[in-house]
């Protein structure tokens, strides 16, 4: 059944986020920091493994540069965080890190190769097992993130449902027309974004990683042309 993988993913992220939020105040700060470091290091490893799958390094570099510049000009990261702040003010939940939790969780849950490949597989009538596996992983990660960043992580299910569900529906319509190299280059670009997110999670530097999101589109278009 189409979209069942995304539906389960949304449910596990919501459940993990709520559990993490409830447990966060009861966990010692050093335990939360340890979990955060583990997520940051895992994100770096995942991002590097994805980025190295590229078959066209110049295309990857060009996509990331142009995507970053255009995203910075459009202030995507700032817009997402301001949207998160408006949501927080409207629902009157969460603290100062609400928007950070929302944006960080969205990037972590949506930039992986499992998102793209899993959505393509399910949309084209194949198995949903890859998205089921991703759902379980994301649920655990959501609990750890929410223990540090709060309830904002739970609201990442909104862009998660739109992005992953949209990819699944798109692949149901035109999935067989998408060449394999295009998927590879989009995943590799997502890996670079995850590398930046890992750096942020480790507290090394704020990079405004969401500003790199246009690189995914640029990489897909260029890969299709080349």
C-alpha positions in Angstrom: 0.0 0.0 0.0 1.4 3.4 -1.1 2.5 5.8 1.7 2.3 3.2 4.4 6.1 3.6 4.9 5.8 7.4 5.4 2.8 6.9 7.7 4.8 4.6 9.9 7.7 7.0 9.8 5.6 9.9 10.9 4.1 7.8 13.8 7.5 6.6 15.1 9.0 10.1 15.0 6.0 11.5 16.9 6.2 8.7 19.5 9.9 9.0 19.9 9.7 12.7 20.2 7.1 12.6 22.9 9.1 10.0 24.8 12.3 12.0 24.5 10.5 15.2 25.6 9.1 13.5 28.7 12.3 11.8 29.6 14.5 14.8 28.8 14.0 16.6 32.1 14.8 13.4 34.0 18.0 12.6 32.2 21.3 14.0 33.4 22.8 16.7 31.1 25.9 14.6 30.5 23.8 11.7 29.3 21.9 13.9 26.9 25.3 15.4 25.6 26.6 11.8 25.1 23.6 10.9 23.0 23.9 14.1 21.0 27.6 13.4 20.3 26.7 9.9 19.1 24.0 11.3 16.8 26.5 13.9 15.5 29.2 11.3 14.8 26.7 8.9 13.2 25.4 11.7 11.0 29.0 12.5 9.8 29.7 8.8 9.0 26.3 8.5 7.1 26.9 11.7 5.2 30.4 10.8 4.2 29.3 7.3 3.0 26.6 8.9 0.9 28.7 11.7 -0.5 31.4 9.2 -1.7 28.8 7.4 -3.8 28.9 10.2 -6.4 30.2 9.4 -9.8 30.6 13.0 -10.8 32.6 15.0 -8.2 32.6 18.2 -10.2 28.8 18.0 -10.5 28.6 17.5 -6.8 30.8 20.4 -6.0 29.1 22.7 -8.4 25.6 21.7 -7.1 26.6 22.3 -3.5 28.2 25.7 -4.2 25.3 27.0 -6.4 22.8 25.5 -4.0 24.4 27.0 -1.0 24.6 30.5 -2.5 21.0 30.4 -3.8 19.8 29.1 -0.5 21.7 31.7 1.4 20.2 34.4 -0.8 16.7 33.1 -0.1 17.5 32.6 3.6 15.9 29.2 3.7 17.4 28.3 7.1 16.1 31.6 8.6 12.7 31.2 7.1 12.4 27.6 8.5 13.4 28.8 11.9 11.1 31.7 11.9 8.3 29.4 10.8 9.2 27.1 13.8 9.1 30.1 16.1 5.6 31.1 14.8 4.4 27.5 15.4 5.8 27.6 18.9 4.1 30.9 19.7 0.8 29.7 18.3 0.7 26.4 20.2 2.4 27.9 23.2 4.6 24.8 23.7 8.4 24.3 23.7 11.3 26.5 24.7 13.9 28.6 22.9 15.2 25.6 21.1 11.9 24.6 19.5 12.8 25.9 16.0 16.3 24.3 16.2 14.7 20.9 17.1 12.3 21.2 14.2 14.8 22.1 11.6 17.5 19.7 12.8 15.1 16.8 12.9 13.7 17.5 9.5 17.2 17.6 7.9 18.3 14.4 9.7 15.2 12.5 8.8 14.9 13.6 5.2 18.4 14.0 3.8 19.4 10.4 3.9 19.6 8.1 0.9 17.0 5.8 2.6 14.5 8.6 2.2 15.0 8.9 -1.6 15.5 5.3 -2.4 12.8 4.1 0.0 10.3 6.5 -1.4 11.1 5.4 -5.0 10.8 1.8 -4.1 7.4 2.2 -2.4 6.1 4.6 -5.0 7.0 2.3 -7.9 5.0 -0.6 -6.3 7.9 -2.3 -4.7 8.6 -3.1 -1.1 8.1 -0.7 1.8 10.7 -2.5 3.9 13.4 0.2 3.5 11.0 2.9 4.8 9.9 0.6 7.6 13.6 0.2 8.7 14.1 4.0 8.4 11.0 4.6 10.5 12.4 2.5 13.4 15.8 4.3 13.2 14.2 7.7 13.0 12.0 6.9 16.1 15.1 6.2 18.2 16.9 9.2 16.9 13.8 11.4 17.5 13.8 10.3 21.2 17.4 11.3 21.6 17.0 14.6 19.8 13.9 15.5 21.7 15.6 14.8 25.0 17.9 17.7 24.3 15.9 20.0 21.9 12.4 19.4 23.2 9.0 19.1 21.5 10.0 20.9 18.4 11.4 17.6 17.1 7.9 16.2 17.0 6.7 18.9 14.6 9.3 17.8 12.0 6.6 15.3 11.0 4.9 18.1 9.0 7.8 18.7 6.5 8.7 15.0 6.8 5.2 13.9 5.6 5.2 16.5 2.8 8.7 15.8 1.6 8.9 12.0 1.9 5.2 11.5 1.0 5.6 13.8 -2.0 8.6 11.8 -3.2 6.6 8.6 -2.9 3.7 10.0 -4.9 6.0 11.5 -7.5 7.8 8.2 -8.0 4.4 6.5 -8.3 3.7 8.7 -11.3 7.1 9.1 -12.9 9.5 6.9 -10.9 10.4 4.6 -13.7 11.5 7.6 -15.8 14.0 8.7 -13.2 17.5 7.4 -14.2 19.6 5.7 -11.6 22.5 8.2 -11.8 20.1 11.0 -10.9 19.1 9.2 -7.7 22.7 8.6 -6.9 23.7 12.2 -7.3 20.8 13.5 -5.3 21.7 11.1 -2.5 25.3 12.1 -2.7 24.3 15.8 -2.4 22.1 14.9 0.6 25.2 13.3 2.1 27.1 16.5 1.9 24.2 18.2 3.7 24.3 15.6 6.4 28.0 16.2 6.9 27.2 19.8 7.6 24.4 18.8 9.9 26.8 16.5 11.8 29.2 19.4 12.3 26.4 21.5 13.7 25.2 18.6 16.0 28.7 18.3 17.4 28.7 22.0 18.2 31.7 22.7 16.0 30.2 25.4 13.9 26.8 26.8 12.8 26.5 26.4 9.0 22.9 27.2 8.3 22.6 23.7 6.6 19.1 24.2 5.4 20.4 26.8 3.0 22.0 24.0 1.0 18.6 22.4 0.2 18.5 23.8 -3.4 21.6 21.8 -4.1 19.4 18.7 -4.2 17.3 20.1 -7.1 20.4 21.4 -8.9 22.2 18.0 -8.6 19.1 16.2 -9.9 18.7 18.5 -12.9 22.4 18.4 -13.8 22.7 14.7 -13.4 19.7 14.2 -15.8 21.3 16.6 -18.4 24.8 15.1 -18.1 
